[in-house]
Amino acid sequence: MINMIDLIWKIIHRLSRIMTGKMGVYARELGKNNKFTKGVLIQETASIGKYNYFGPYTMVNNSKVGNYCSFGPGVKIGQGEHSKEYITTYQKISGNLIGHSLNISKTEICNDVWCGANVVIKQGIKVGNGAVIGANAVVTHDVPPYAIVVGAPAKIIKYRFSSEKIDLCVNSGWFYHDLKDAKKIIKDLEKEFTL
């Protein structure tokens, strides 16, 4: 019965998004002032914070995205994972016969994360505040706050700031504020950075 209720909700939700010109953005939770460019697909299993930018053909599934994040073109986050231990990887068979779900664990993208073009972030990964993911990276492990990762699989090449400056940024919580207040907090942080 619950699957039928979910299916009906999904149909109604998608139709309402299409009728309001927001085709492709189906997130259950959607914050304000997000920008979605051509061909973006945000599944119902995702929740999106505020002030994010999604480049062309970005796909977000089974994920929670914080605030002030930027995603280049072709980014894929939290995509379904097929059964590898069963005889077939084909979901219509494995889902029916063994109850395999494509959505096993939620991906979390914290705040102020920048993902370059064609980044892939696997399910169940947590990307910390302020992290930068280089173009074409494949993220298979958690990324600490303010780390810069590149490659396939992605590896940390450095951190954006010293640990003291990272603590200042995280503790400021600027990314939980609206744009006007966030700008003020960041200006104050910049002054502390130069001391």
C-alpha positions in Angstrom: 0.0 0.0 0.0 2.8 2.4 0.9 4.4 1.9 -2.6 1.1 2.9 -4.2 0.9 6.1 -2.0 4.5 7.0 -3.0 3.7 6.4 -6.6 0.6 8.6 -6.5 2.5 11.3 -4.7 5.3 11.1 -7.2 2.9 11.5 -10.2 1.1 14.5 -8.6 4.4 16.1 -7.6 5.9 15.7 -11.1 2.8 17.0 -12.8 2.7 20.1 -10.6 6.4 20.8 -11.3 5.8 20.4 -15.0 2.8 22.7 -15.0 4.7 25.4 -13.1 7.6 25.3 -15.5 10.0 23.4 -13.2 10.3 20.2 -15.1 13.2 18.0 -13.9 13.3 19.5 -10.4 11.3 17.1 -8.2 13.1 17.4 -4.8 10.9 16.7 -1.8 12.5 19.7 0.0 13.6 22.7 -2.0 15.1 25.8 -0.5 14.8 29.3 -2.0 16.9 31.1 -4.6 18.4 28.0 -6.3 19.4 28.2 -10.0 18.8 25.2 -12.2 20.1 25.4 -15.8 19.3 23.3 -18.9 18.6 19.6 -18.4 19.1 19.4 -14.6 17.4 16.4 -12.9 16.7 16.5 -9.2 15.0 13.3 -8.1 12.3 13.1 -5.4 14.8 11.3 -3.1 16.8 14.5 -2.9 16.5 17.6 -0.6 18.1 20.8 -1.7 19.0 23.8 0.5 19.1 27.4 -0.6 21.3 29.6 -3.0 22.7 26.7 -4.9 23.7 26.6 -8.6 23.3 23.5 -10.8 25.1 23.5 -14.1 23.6 21.9 -17.3 22.8 18.2 -17.1 23.6 17.8 -13.4 21.8 14.9 -11.8 21.0 14.6 -8.1 19.5 11.4 -6.6 19.1 10.1 -3.0 21.1 13.1 -1.6 20.9 16.0 0.7 22.5 19.2 -0.6 23.3 22.1 1.8 23.4 25.8 1.0 25.6 28.0 -1.4 27.0 25.0 -3.4 28.0 25.2 -7.1 27.8 22.3 -9.4 29.4 22.5 -12.9 28.0 20.8 -16.0 27.4 17.0 -16.0 27.8 16.5 -12.2 26.3 13.2 -10.9 25.5 12.9 -7.2 24.2 9.8 -5.3 23.2 7.8 -8.4 21.6 4.4 -8.0 23.9 1.4 -7.4 23.0 -1.9 -9.0 23.4 -5.4 -7.4 26.9 -6.7 -8.0 26.6 -9.9 -6.0 23.5 -11.2 -7.6 23.4 -13.1 -11.0 22.2 -10.0 -12.8 22.7 -6.3 -12.4 19.5 -5.5 -14.2 17.3 -3.7 -11.7 13.9 -4.9 -13.0 14.9 -8.5 -12.2 17.1 -8.0 -9.1 14.6 -5.6 -7.6 11.8 -8.0 -8.1 13.5 -11.2 -7.1 15.7 -10.2 -4.2 14.3 -6.8 -3.3 17.4 -4.9 -4.3 17.1 -1.1 -4.1 19.1 1.3 -6.2 19.0 3.8 -3.3 20.9 2.2 -0.5 22.4 5.1 1.4 22.0 8.9 1.2 24.8 11.2 -0.1 25.4 14.4 1.8 26.9 17.5 0.3 27.4 20.1 3.0 27.6 23.8 2.5 29.7 26.0 0.1 30.9 23.0 -1.9 32.1 23.5 -5.4 32.1 20.6 -7.9 33.8 21.0 -11.3 32.5 19.6 -14.5 31.6 15.9 -14.8 32.2 15.1 -11.1 30.7 11.8 -9.9 30.0 11.4 -6.2 28.9 7.9 -5.1 26.1 7.1 -2.8 26.7 7.3 0.9 29.5 9.8 0.6 29.7 13.0 2.8 31.4 16.0 1.3 32.3 18.6 4.1 31.7 22.3 4.1 33.8 24.4 1.7 35.3 21.4 -0.1 36.4 21.7 -3.8 36.0 18.7 -6.1 38.1 19.0 -9.3 36.6 18.4 -12.7 36.1 14.7 -13.7 36.8 13.5 -10.2 35.2 10.3 -9.0 34.5 10.6 -5.2 34.4 7.2 -3.5 35.3 8.3 0.1 34.2 11.1 2.4 35.8 14.5 1.8 36.8 16.6 4.9 35.8 20.2 5.2 37.7 22.6 3.0 39.7 19.8 1.3 40.5 20.0 -2.4 40.2 16.6 -4.1 41.0 15.5 -7.7 41.3 12.3 -9.7 39.6 9.0 -10.1 39.3 7.9 -7.4 39.5 11.4 -5.9 42.4 12.1 -3.5 43.1 15.1 -1.3 45.8 17.3 -2.8 45.6 20.1 -0.2 43.3 22.1 2.0 42.0 25.5 1.1 43.1 27.1 4.4 45.0 26.4 7.6 43.2 24.4 10.3 42.7 27.7 12.3 41.0 29.4 9.3 38.9 26.3 8.6 37.7 26.4 12.2 36.8 30.1 11.9 34.8 29.4 8.7 32.9 26.4 10.1 32.2 28.1 13.5 30.9 31.2 11.8 28.0 29.3 10.3 27.7 31.9 7.5 26.2 29.4 5.2 23.1 29.0 7.3 22.2 32.7 6.8 20.4 34.5 4.0 22.6 36.3 1.4 22.8 39.7 3.0 23.8 38.4 6.4 26.1 35.8 4.8 28.0 38.6 3.0 28.5 40.5 6.2 29.8 37.5 8.1 32.2 36.7 5.3 33.5 40.3 5.2 34.2 40.0 8.9 35.9 36.6 8.4 38.1 38.2 5.7 39.3 40.8 8.3 40.2 38.0 10.7 42.0 36.1 8.0 44.3 39.0 7.4 45.2 39.5 11.0 
